[in-house]
């Protein structure tokens, strides 16, 4: 099982879409506070449909508390500022995929504490700012699942 971690997500429909993705792909979702919305917001429920009950969602009050609860799993942080392509990595069950808030991405000080080889990006045109968060999470998750032969999925 892979794990998705959203650091201070801001847009409810993105998180709802990711909840649905996690339910269908067998991933655990970590939400690192503060959140830019209530977990009860109508937009989040609409995007996540009835998948919330089918997904393991763990909320963490801060980045530090999230780290305290992790064991030896690798954390891959995704950023437009990273140099390494997401498809250049061999993913393993338990890996954590970390994504930042939609309007500003992961903070530099957080990324500087991770090994450089675990900072990844999705290629796109130089004139582009970024991809949609839920789309990016889906692309990365399905690449990792493909590499592990879609273990546990039909």
C-alpha positions in Angstrom: 0.0 0.0 0.0 1.2 3.5 -0.9 0.6 6.5 1.3 -0.5 10.0 0.2 0.3 13.0 2.4 -1.2 16.4 1.8 0.6 19.2 3.6 -1.9 22.0 4.4 -4.3 21.3 1.5 -6.5 24.3 0.6 -9.1 23.3 -2.0 -11.9 20.9 -0.8 -12.7 19.3 -4.2 -9.0 18.3 -4.7 -8.9 16.6 -1.4 -12.3 14.9 -2.1 -10.9 13.6 -5.5 -7.8 12.3 -3.7 -10.0 10.5 -1.1 -11.8 8.8 -3.9 -8.4 7.9 -5.6 -7.1 6.4 -2.3 -10.3 4.4 -1.9 -10.0 2.9 -5.3 -6.2 2.4 -5.3 -5.9 1.1 -1.7 -3.8 4.0 -0.4 -3.8 5.6 3.0 -4.3 9.4 3.1 -2.6 11.7 5.6 -3.9 15.2 6.0 -1.4 17.6 7.7 -3.0 20.6 9.4 -3.9 23.3 9.2 -6.4 22.5 6.5 -7.9 25.3 4.4 -11.4 23.9 4.9 -13.6 21.8 7.2 -13.7 18.0 6.6 -17.5 18.4 6.6 -17.7 21.0 3.8 -20.2 20.2 1.0 -17.6 20.5 -1.7 -15.3 17.9 -0.1 -18.2 15.5 0.4 -19.4 16.0 -3.2 -16.0 15.3 -4.7 -15.3 12.3 -2.4 -18.9 10.9 -2.9 -19.4 8.0 -0.6 -15.7 6.9 -0.7 -14.8 8.6 2.6 -15.8 5.5 4.5 -13.7 3.3 2.2 -10.5 5.3 2.8 -8.1 5.3 5.7 -7.7 9.0 6.4 -5.4 10.1 9.2 -5.2 13.8 10.3 -2.1 15.2 11.8 -2.0 18.5 13.7 1.4 19.5 12.3 4.3 18.4 10.1 6.2 17.5 13.2 3.4 15.2 14.5 3.2 13.6 11.1 6.9 12.8 11.1 6.8 11.4 14.7 4.2 8.8 13.5 6.2 7.6 10.5 8.6 4.6 10.6 11.2 3.8 8.0 9.0 4.5 5.0 10.6 6.8 2.4 9.0 10.2 1.8 9.0 11.5 -1.7 8.1 15.2 -2.0 6.7 16.5 -5.2 7.5 20.0 -6.4 7.9 22.0 -9.5 11.3 23.1 -8.1 12.7 19.5 -8.0 15.0 18.3 -10.7 14.5 14.6 -10.7 11.6 13.1 -12.7 9.0 11.1 -10.8 9.4 8.2 -13.3 13.1 7.8 -12.5 12.4 6.2 -9.1 11.6 2.6 -8.2 8.8 2.8 -5.8 8.2 0.3 -2.9 5.1 -0.6 -0.9 4.7 1.8 2.0 6.4 4.8 0.3 4.8 8.1 1.2 4.0 10.7 -1.5 4.0 14.2 -0.1 2.3 17.1 -1.8 2.0 20.8 -0.8 -0.8 23.3 -0.8 -2.3 24.2 -4.1 -1.4 27.9 -4.1 2.2 27.7 -2.9 3.6 24.2 -2.9 5.8 22.7 -0.2 7.9 25.1 1.8 11.7 25.2 1.0 12.6 24.5 4.6 10.6 21.3 4.7 12.0 20.1 1.3 15.6 20.9 2.4 15.3 18.3 5.2 14.6 15.5 2.7 17.3 13.7 0.6 17.6 15.4 -2.7 17.0 12.1 -4.5 13.5 12.1 -2.9 12.5 15.4 -4.3 10.6 14.8 -7.5 8.7 16.6 -10.3 6.4 15.8 -13.1 7.7 17.1 -16.4 5.7 19.9 -18.2 6.2 22.8 -20.4 8.6 25.5 -19.1 5.9 28.1 -19.5 3.5 26.1 -17.2 3.2 26.9 -13.5 1.8 23.6 -12.2 -0.6 20.7 -12.7 -3.8 20.3 -10.6 -3.0 18.7 -7.3 -5.5 15.8 -7.6 -4.3 15.0 -11.2 -0.6 15.0 -10.0 -1.4 12.7 -7.1 -3.2 10.3 -9.5 -0.3 10.3 -12.0 2.2 9.5 -9.3 0.1 6.9 -7.6 -0.7 5.0 -10.7 3.0 5.0 -11.8 3.9 3.5 -8.4 1.1 0.9 -8.7 2.2 0.1 -12.3 5.7 -0.5 -11.0 4.4 -3.0 -8.4 2.2 -4.8 -11.0 -1.0 -3.2 -9.5 -0.6 -5.5 -6.5 -3.9 -6.1 -4.8 -5.9 -4.5 -7.6 -8.0 -6.2 -10.3 
